[in-house]
Amino acid sequence: MRYFLMLILLVCMAIPSVADGSREQAVRDLKGLNDRFNEAAAAGDADALVDLYSDDTLWIAQNKPPVQGLEEPRKLFEFVTSNNGKVSHTIDHLFVSEDATLAVMIGSVDAEIASAGMDATGTYLFVLKPEGGSWKIVTDMWHQHSKN
C-alpha cells in the first residue's frame, strides 16, 4: 500500500510538469504561427495566409459587422498581396490556457500598400485553437489607423 501511495504521489507531481510542457510547446508553436504569417505576407502568398485560419473563423473588422468563414480574410489578403502590400505582425501579449487548448494573441501590425495610398499601423487580437495538428486562428479582430 505504501508503494502504491508513493506512485500516486509521483504521478500527481508529474501532471503539472506535463501541462507546463504542453503550454511551453504551445507558446513555441504560436510564435511559429506568427513567423509563418509574416513570411507568407512577405512572400505575397495569400493562400498561405488564409491557411492559418479555421474554416469557420469569426472575422471582426473595424466598422463592419462580424462575419464567419474565410471569404473576408481571403479578400483582404488577396488585395494586399496583389498590390504588393507589406504587412507584418509583432506579438505584444500571448496567453495560453492551462491545458493548451485555447490561446489569445494580441499584437501590433504595420501595413503599407503604396499603390492604394495606405500606410497604417494597428492592433490585432487572435483567438486560436489546436486544429488538425496545428494552431488555427478562430477569431480575428483588428483595427488600423493611418500613420499620418
N, C-alpha and C positions, 0 to 999 in steps of 0.2 A: 504494500500500500504506500509506503514511504517513497519508493521509486516512482510509482505512478503519480503521486503528488508533485514530485520534483519534475517529472516530464511535463505535466500540465503547466507548471510554473515557467519552465523554459519555453514552451510553445507560446504562452501568453506574452512573455517578454519579447519574443521574436516578431510577433504580429506588428507592433508599431514600426519596427525597422523595415519590414517588408512594405508597409504602407508608405513610409518615408522614401523607400527606394522607388516605388512606382510614381510618387509625386516628383521626385528628382528627375526621373526619366521623362515624365510628362513635361516638366519645365524645359528640358533639353529639346524635346520634340516640338514644343510650341515655339521656342526660339528658332528652331529649324524651319518651321512653317513661315515665320516672318521673313527669314532669309530667302525662302523659296518665292514668297510674294515679291520681294524686292528684285530677285533675279529674273523672274518672269516679266515684271514690269520693265526692267532694263532691257530685256530681250525683245520686248514688244509682242509677247506671247499671251494673247487674250484667253486662249483655251486653257493654258496652264494656270492662269489667274482664276478662272471660273472653276477649275478642278479643285480648288482649295475649299469650295463651298459645298454644303449639303444640298441635295436636290430640292428640299423644302425650306431653304433659307428664308428667314424673315429679313427683309431689306428695308431699312428706315433711313431715307434721305431727307435732308432738311427741307422744310416747307412742302412736303408731299406726304400723302397717306402711306402707311406701311404696306408693302406687298410681299407676297410669298412666292418663292420659286427663283429660278435662275435668269429669267428674262431681263430684269433690270440690271443685275450685275453684268450680264453679258453685253447689254447695250453700252453701258458705261465703259467697260474695258475695251470693247471693240472701237469705240470712239477715241479713247485715249491712245490705243496702240496704232490705229490707222492714221492718227495725226502726229505720230512720233512724240507723244507726250512723255514726260519724265515724272514718275511718281515714286516716292519712297516712304516707307513706314519706319518709325522707331517705336520701341516698346517703352512706355513710361511706367506702367504698372501691370503686373501679371499675378493673377490669383488662381490657384488650383485647389479644387476641393480635396478634402482629406482622403477620399477614396479614388482620386484622379479620374473621376467620370464627368467632370464639368470644369471649365476654365473660363475666366474673363480676362481679356487682354485690352488694355487701354493705352493709346499712344498718340503720337503726332504724325501728321502726314504733310509732305511737301509735294505739290503738284504744279507742273508747268506744261502748258500746251501753247507754245508760241504762236502757232498758226490760228489758234482760237482766241489769242489775246489774254490767256489765263495764266496768272502767276499767283498761286494761292497756298495757304497753309491751313491746317485744320486739326481736328481730333477725330479719332475713330474709337469705337468700342465693339469688340468682337465677343460673342459668347460662342464657345467651342465645345464639341463633344467628340469622344473617340467614335469613329465610324469606319467599319471595314478595315481595321488595322492601322488607320492614321487619324489624326485630328482633322475635323472639318468645321468650318465656320457655319453656325446655325442661325446666328443673328449678327447683322452688320448695321450698326448705327453710326452715322458720320455727319460731320458739319465742317464746312470750309468757309474761308473768307479771304478776300484779296489781300495780298501783302502791301499794296499801295494805300 
